[in-house]
Amino acid sequence: MANFYINPNNVVNELPKNDQPKFFMFGVPSYTNLGDQAISLAERKYIEAEFPEYQYIEIVEEDDDAAIPIVKQCITRQDIVAFTGGGNMGNLYLNHERARRKVFSTFTNNLTISFPQSIHFEDNEAGIYEQKLSQAAYQKNQNLVLVARDAQSYHRMQTTFNNKVIFTPDMVLYMQPMNEKKLTRQGSLFVLRRDSEKVVKDTVIQNIKALLSTHQPIEFTDTVLDTVKTITPNTREELFKKELSLFSGQEIVITDRWHAMVFSVLTGTPCLLMGNSYGKGKHAYFDWLEHINWISYTDEEDTARIKQEIKVVMEASTHAYDLRPDFKQLHDLISLGVDR
């Protein structure tokens, strides 16, 4: 039995029967990575704001298999199928990639959109094998459009697949910045990976911690929550707001998490981003965020140079920015779907 989230507080087991066009979003996460949860929240807000004529229906990842035949039976030509963005297309997280293949190869008669994400198939036997499986599945759907969220992924998707590829920011950058009175900031927040993408040396982190010894308290955390077991569409927005509140109270954020930088952008919090195993944060930063004064990216390991980079972002003033025009390619794509 599949659950369909018609809105965050309305879960049904049967699809609504009406003439309203449907927008089916598959792969919605229930795991506790707040970066991916923020993406799903932003996707819903984007469709509801830009295309209110659609009834937006979310399908949580573990319900994908059960939902596919139900949606297949009810879907009409006017409906759009999508798979949530975030994470990466590739062989690092195979459960997500296998789910994409099923969705993409099933709904071949409808506009199908892979929402903004990165791509990384490893250059080894396993990566090449999985890439071929994805190529075969994706090729079955001539109505499939892949959306890359960084230039490196844009070029890799173009050379890997025969499907159309477009280029937009990460969906969380569609969200509007916090508009609060002047905040009282105190302390330093390290938001660091604990997974296979981690490449920043512990010695570098300890050196940065020493640099920030006067900016107390110093806290260590991750965007993957360990305080809850699952997150659903009706609980994620409150958790997202709580996370932004945490970031908004910091003097400085040090992170190797792309979305920790995005949360810093939204809250006007000085932030220094470091790399992950395949460069998704680095490339997306230079594509979309390099002009924002209070954040920066570094590959430095030299303590003196890192100290200077921290000084620059902490002294920077916040300023207005608007990335919504950069979603034009996605908007145009869905608009064409509306007119099908």
N, C-alpha and C positions, 0 to 999 in steps of 0.2 A: 504494500500500500504506500503510495507516494503522498507527501505533503506539498501543497502549493500555497505559497505566501502571496495572497492577492494584495495585501498591504501588510505592514509589519505586525499588525495585531489581528489579522484575519487569516487563519490557516484552514484550508479546506482539503478534502481528499478527492473531490470531483471538480473538474474544470467548469467555470461558469459558462452557461449557454446564453449567449447574446450576440448581437451583430457587431460589437465593438472590436476593432482590430487588437490583436494580442502581441505583446512583446515578451517572449519566453527567455528568461536568463537562467541558463544551466550552470552548474558547478559552484554555486554560492557556498562559501566556506562556513563550516561550523567549528573549525579549529580556532585556537585562541591567538593567532597572529593578528594584532590590531592593524597592521599595515594592509593586509588582505581584506580584513573586515571594513576598513575605511574605504577601500576600493569599491566594495559591494554597496556600501552606503552612498558613495558618490555616484555610482552608476544609476541607482534608483532615483536619486535627486535629479540627475541629468535628464533622464527620460521623462520624468514627471514634469520638469520645468520646460523642456524644449519640445516635447512631443506628447502633450497631455491627452491627445486623442487616443493614445494607446492604453490598454489595460496592462499594467506591468505585473508579471507573474514570475516570482523567484522560486527556483528549485534548488534545495540544499544538496550539496555534493553527494551525500550518501543515498539520496533518493533519485539520482540521475537514472540508474538502470530501470527502476520501477516506473519512472515518469515518462521515459522515451516512448513506449508503446501507447500510453494514454494520450500524450500530446500528438503522436503520429496519427491517431484515429480522429482527433478533433481539429487539427490544424487546417487553416484555410490559406488561400493564396495571398491574402492581405497581411498575414501574420509574419513577424520577424523572429528568428531564432538567434540567440547569442550565447557565448560562453564567457564567463567572467574573466576579467583581466587579472594582472598581478602574477607573482611567482615567476615562472618562466616556462616557455614552450621548449621542450627538450627531454632529456633522459635523467635529469637530476631528481625529479619528482614524478615517477612513472605513473602513479595512480591518477594524477591529474591529466597527464598526456594521453593515457588510455581512454579516459572519459571524453576528452576532446575528440579523439578519433571516432568514437561511437556517435557523438552528437553530429559532428561534421559530415560523416558518411551516411547518416540517416535522413537528415532534412535537406535533401538535395534540390528540392523544388522551391525552397523559400530563401529569401535573402538571409544569409547566415553570417554573423559577425563574431570574430575572435577579438574581444575587447583588449585595449592596450596592454602589452606586456613585452617582456624581453625573450630572447631565444638563446639557448645554449645546448647543443648536442655535443657531447664530449668527443674529442678526436681520438677515439680508441674503438676497439671492436664492438663493444656494447653500444656506444654512441652512434656509430655508423649503422648498426643493425636497427636500432630504434628509429633513427631518422628515416630509413627506408620504409618502415611500417607507417610512419606518419605521412610520408610523401604519398604512399598508395592510398591512404584513407582520405587525405585532404583533396587529392586529385579527383575523387569521385564527385565532389561538389563544386560545380562551376559557378555557383552563386555564393561561394564562400569568400569573404574578404578578411584579410589578416590586418590587424592594427598594431604597429610597432610603437613603443614609447621612447625609443632612443635611436639615434642614427645608426649605430652599430647593428642593432637588431633589424632595423629597416633594410639595410643592405643584405644582411644574412638571410632574412625571410625571402627577399627577392631572388637570391641565388639558390635557395633551398627548395622553394615551392613554385608551382606554376600559377598559383592563385594571385589575385590582385592584392597589393599591399599598400596601405596608407600610413600616415605618420602623424601622431598626436601626442600630447603629454600624457603622463599617468593620470588616471581619472581623479585622483584625490586633489590634483591641482585645479580642478574645476570648482572645488569648494571655496567659499569666500573666507577671507581672513577674519580672525576674531576682532570684534569691534568693541573693545572695553576701555574703560578709563585707564589712566596710567597705572601700570602694575608695579607692585613691590616685588623685586626679584632678589633671591638669595640662594647662593650655593651653585654647585656644579653637578651635572647629571651625565653619567657615562651610560650610553645605551648601546650595548655590544652583543654581537652574535654569539651563539653557543652551538652552531651547526657546522655543516661541511663547507659552507661558503666563507668561513672565518679565515682571514689571512694576516690580520694585523698582529704583530708580535707583542707578547705580554710585556716585554721590556719597554716598548714604546709607550704602552698604556701607563705603566708605572712612572715613567718619566713625565708624562703629561699630568698625571695625578700630583706629582711633586710640584709641577709648575703652578698648579691651581690650589696649592695648600692654603692660600689666604682666602679662597672663595669657598667657605664652608656653609652648610655641610656638603660633603662629597658623597653622592649616592651612585650605586651601580644597579642597572636594571636592563630589561630587554622589552621590545615591543610584543613579544610573545608572553601572554599572561599565564601565570601559574596559580592565580587566585580563583579561576573558574575552569570548569572542564570543557564546556562547549559554549558557543555564542550563536544565537539565532537572530534572524532579522528583527525580532521584537526586543532584543536586549543590546544590540550592538551600538546604537546611537548613544545611549547613556554611557556606555563604556568608552566610546570614542570621545565624548565630551570630557569625561573624567581624565583621559589621557592628555587631552589638550590643556586642561587645567594644570596638570603636573608640569608640562613643558613651559607653560606661561609664567610659572613662578621661578624659573631658573635664570641665573646670570649667564650660563654657557652650557651648551650641550656638545659632548664629544661622542661620535657615533660611527659605526660602519654599517648602519641600517639606513637604506634609502628613505624609507618612510619616516624615520626619526628626523631626517632633514626636512622632509615635507611638513611634518608637524611643527618644526621650528619655523618654517616659512609662514605657516598659518598663524602662529602665535607671536611672530616678531622676535623670536628668541635667537640670540647669537649661537651659531652652530658651525662646527668643523666636522666634515664628513671624510672618512677614510674608505679604502677600497674593500671589495669583496673578491671572491675567487675568479669571477669572469667580467668584472668591470661595469655592471649594469648601473650602479650609482654614479660612477665617474662620468660615463657617457651621457646619462640623462641630465646630470648637473650642467655639463657644458652645453647641452642642447637647449635647456629651458630656464635654468636658474642662475647662470653666471652673472646676470645683471643685478641680482638681489644682494644688497650690500652687506647684510648681517649674516650671511652664510658663505662658506667656502669649501672647496675640496682640496685635499692634500694627499700626496704619496710620500711626503717627507718622513724620514726617521731621525733626522738631526734635530736635537732638542732645541737648539737656539733658533732654528728656522721655524719650528712649530710654535715656539713662544711668540714670534713675531706675527705669525698667521692668526693666532688666538687674539693677540692685541688688536689686530685690524678689525676682526669681526665684533669684538666686544665694544669697540669705540664707534662702530658704525651706527648711523641713525636709520631708523626704519623709514620706509617711503611707500608710496602707492605702487601697486603693480596689478596687472590684469592679464591672466593667461587664457581667458575664455575665448578670445579670437583665434587662438591656436587650435581649437577644437573644430575649426571650420570643415576640415576634410571629413571628419566623422559626421558632422551635422549634415553636410551635403549628401553623404552616403545614405543616411537614414531617410532624408527627405525624398530621395529617389525611390526608396522602398515604399514610402507612403503613397507615392504616385503610381506604383506598379499596377 
